[in-house]
Amino acid sequence: MYYQNIYKYDDMKRSEHMAVRQNVGWYLWTHQLIEVTGNDAAAFLDLLFTKPIGTLKIGKERYTTMLDEQAEIIDDVVVFRLAENTFWISTLFAPYMLNWMNMHKGDFQVAYQDITEKYHMYAVQGPLAKDMLNKLVKNNIDEQKFFSIADNEINNIPVKINRAGFTGEKWGYEIYVPAEQADAMEEILRTAGAEFNAKEVTEFQIMAWTLPTEAGFYYMRDLRHTNPLEVGLEKGIDWEKDFIGKEALLKIKETGPQREMLGFTIDEADIFIKGRHYGGPGEAVYVNDEEIGRVYKIVYSYVLEKNIGYILAKKGVLNIGDHIDIHGHEAVIVEKPFI
């Protein structure tokens, strides 16, 4: 049976993806936001997350994981420190996180609430993103460092500008705008973008799958039932502090993880391989008739002009440069990120 690649021949997907890589792409990309306040806010968040939160300076942020008692990742988030005792958490699972916080609040002097409805967030990503935003903001952003958030203003609208993004672009920014001003901000971006050949990204598959995967990023669905050591997220874990799941994760560290997340490419365009991101367990991967892993994601790279993806495999079975068969198609194990 013949399958046509759902990405390769789609001109709209290609144009939106390449706008980000070559000029600017902008889009509404609002995650759910939880605000955490109180004298014990930093200590409380240090318990919930693997990386240190109390050491964050005001105006800085950190990507980190939240584990259950068995050390499985139950969320990956970005934590912003807005003031000494005020933090934002960007998540896709605010109701679940609030329940988790309720379970572990104990005697901490802390309060938390879902403030998602108060803000919309627009991503502005690509080589010309800084130039485009500097045409709009009251305060020039030339000196704003990566993974920092600062108050600013656009056309008299108060905003927070975050230098970060889910695309892997060096010049990536996120604009947090009051929800009631979102329509006005969208029109501002659309008008200003014309000078920079900017394009509004409308395809979820581009925002969440093709751009991030090229950059070696994960979507939370890629991380379910894994631990940080299996998927390369151990860097920056603070082993000196207590955090939920630490004891189990230490045992995994001592014995070594049993699985690893690997990158692969397939030159052949028109293939049908089931990734776990579509639902289900993902395509089985065999070596010498033994199942050694599953395809967790497969998308198309418009930069490389080939299929790319992740395999969660038994540790040590596959090596960079190996050629393997996946559902009848030749794949090559490669380093991440892909570009």
N, C-alpha and C positions, 0 to 999 in steps of 0.2 A: 504494500500500500504506500502511496506517495503522500508525504506531508510537506506542506509549505511552511517555511519559517515565519512565525507570527511577527517577528521584528524586522528581519532583513529587508523585506519588500514594502514595508509600511513607511511611506514618505513623511507622514506627519510625525510619527515616533522619531524617525531619524532626524528630522529638522529640529525638533525640540531638544533632543539629546545633544546634538552637535552645536546648538546655540550656546549651551552651557560650556561646552569644551572650547569653543572658538570665540565667542563674544560674551553674551549675557543671557541667562535664562532666569525668569522670575516666576514665582508661583505661591499660591496659598498653601502653607504646609503647617497648619496649626496642630501641635501636639497638645495633650492635656497637661495642665499646670496645677501643681499643688504648692501652696505657700506654707512654709513652716516658720513659726516664730516662737520666741520664749528664751529664757535664760539658759535652758538646757538644749536648745535646738541643735547646736553643733555636736554635742555629746550623743544625742539621740540619733542623729544621722550617721555618726561614726559607727553606731551599733548596727544600723541597717545595711550599710554599704561596705564593700571590701576595701576601697581606697580611702585615704584620710580626707575628711571633710573639715574638721576643725582647723586645719592648717591653711585652708583657702583664704586668700586675701579678699577684701571687699572689692567687688567688680570682676572677680575671676570665677571660673567654673571648672568642673571636672566630669569627665565621662567615667562611669563606674557601673559595677554590677551589684545586684541584690540577690542573695542566695537563700535557699531554704536550709533546714537543719542537715540535709544530706549533701549540701554543697552544690545542688543543682541551681542553675540560673533561673530566677523567676521574673526578673526584669533587668533591662539595661537602660540607664537613664543618664541625663546630664543634670548636675546639681550646680546652681548658681548661688553665689553669696552676694546678696544685694546690700546688706548692712550687717553690723556685728551679730545681731540675733535674728536676721531675716534671710530666708533661703527660698529659692524656687526649685522645684523638681520638674523636669520635662519628661513625661512618660506617655505611653499609649494606653496605660491601664490604671487610670486614677482611682476608680472604685475599688479595685483589688488592692492597690497600695494603701488606700485609706483603711481598709479592713486589716491589712498587715500591721499598719501603725497602731491601730487600736489594740491589737493582740500583744504588742510589745511596748506600749507606752509606759507601763509600770508607774514609777514615781517621778519620771522625768517632768520637769516644769516646761511643758511645750504645748503649743496649739498648732493645728493644721487644718487647711480647708482647700477645697477644689475651687480654683479661680479661673478655670478654663473659659467660662462664658464672658469674662471681663476683657480678654485679649484675643486678637487674631495675630498670626505670625506669617509674614511674607519672606520667603527665601529669595535672595538676589545673588546669583552664583555665576562665576565665570571670569575670564581674564580681564574684562572691562568693568566688573562689578563695582570696584572701588571708585573708578572714574564716574560711573553713572550715579552712585550715591553721593559723591562729593558735589554733584550739581544740585542736589536736593537738600542736604542736611545743613542745619545752621552751624554746627561745629564740625570742622574738617576731620575726617577719620584717617588721615594718612598715618598717624602715629598709633592707632589702636592696634593692640597686640592680639594674636590669635588666642581664642578661648577667653575673651574678655567681653563684658557687657557694660554699656554706658548709656546714660540718659542723653537724649538729643532732641532735635525738633525738625520736622519736615512740614513746610507750609503752615506753620503755627500749630501743627498737631504734635503733642508730646509723644515721643517714641523712646524705646530702648533699642539700641543697635548692638547686636551680638555678632562678633566676628567668628563665625563657625559655619558649619553646614554639613549636609549628608551627601556631598558630591565628590569630595576629595580635592576640590579646587583650592588653590592657594588663596585666591581672592573670593571668599565666600562670606556672605553676611545674612543675618536674619533681622527683620524689623518687627518688633513687638509693638502693636498699635492698639489703642482702645477699641473695643469691638464696634462701638457706634461710629468710629471713623474709618472702618475697614473699606467701605465702598469708595470713600474719597481717596484713600491711599492707593487702591487698585487703579483708579483713573490716573493718579499722579505717576505711578510706575509705567502704565501703558503709554502715557504721553512722553515721559522722559526717555523711555526705552527706544523710541524711534531713532534718536541720534546715534545710538550704539548698536543698531541692528539687533536689539534685544527681542526675545520671543517669550510669550507666556507659555509655560509648560502646563499642559492640561492632562496628560496621560499619567495615571498612577504608576503604571509599569516603568515609566521613565524616572519619576521621582523616587520610587521606593526600591526598584530592582536594577535597572540597567546602569544608571549613574553610580549608585552606591557600590554595586558589585564590582564594577571596573576598579573602584578605589579600594577594594578589599574590605568593605564594611559589611556589617550584618544587619538584618532586620530581626526583630525579636523572635519571629517564627523559626529563624535559622538556629536559634540558641536553645530552644526548649529541650529539656532533658539532657543538657550537657553541663559541664562545669568549666570554669575559666581556664583551667590548665589544658583542657582538650582543644579549646578553640583559640588559643593564643592571646587570651586576655589576662594573663597573670602579671604583666608589667604594671608596676605601681601599687600592687596590693600591699597594704600595711600589715605585715605579720606581727608587729609589736602591739597592736591594739586588738581588743575583742570585737568580733563581728559575728553575726548569725551565720552559721555554717563553717566557722573557722576550724573547729575540731575535725570535722569530716574532710575538709579541704587539706588540712595538714597531713592526714593519713594518705590521701591521694598523692600529695607532693612527695611523701616518703617512698611510696612504692612506685610512683610514676603513673601518669595517666594511661589508660588502656586504649584510648582512641585519640585521633588527631584530625583536625579539619584541614583538608588539602585543596589546593586549586587545580583546576584542569581546563584544558582548551580542546575544542574539536573544530577542525578546519571545515569539515563538511557542513554545508549550510542547512539543508532541508532534512532535519532529523526529528524524531519523536522520542524524547526521553523524559520521563516523569520526574520532576523535582519535588521535594517535599513541600516547597512553598506553594504548590498548587493543591495541597491536601494529600493525605495518605502518607505512607512511609518513605516514598521516594524510590527511584529505580535501584534495584540491587546491582552491586558491582562484584564481579567474580574474578578471582585469580586462581588458576589451576583447579577450576570447578568448585572452589570454596568461596562462599559469600564473605567478603572482607569489609563491606561498607555499603552505604546508601548515598545516592545523589540528593543533597540537601537543597541545591539551587542550580538552575541552569537558565541563563539568559543570553542575549546577544550583545557583543561589544561592537558598537559602531566605530570606535577608534581602531580596533584591531581587525575588524571585519571577520570575526569568527565567534563561535559559541564559547562561553566561559561559564564556570560554575564551581561549586564546592562539593566535595565528598567527605563525609564523616566516616573514617576508615579505622580499622585496627592499627594500633601504633606500630610503626616500623615495617609494615608490609610493603608500602609503596615509597618510592624515592623520586625526587625531582628528576625529570627527564624520562621516567618510565613511560612506555607506551602500553596502554591497556585497552580492552574492549568493553564498551558500555552499550549494551543493547544492540550490538551489531555495528557500532561506530567506533572508529579509532580515536582515542583520547590520549592526551599527553599531560602528565603531572607537571605543574609549573609553580613557581613562586607566586605568592600574593604580596602586594596588590598586583593587578594585571597591567596597569599603566602607571 
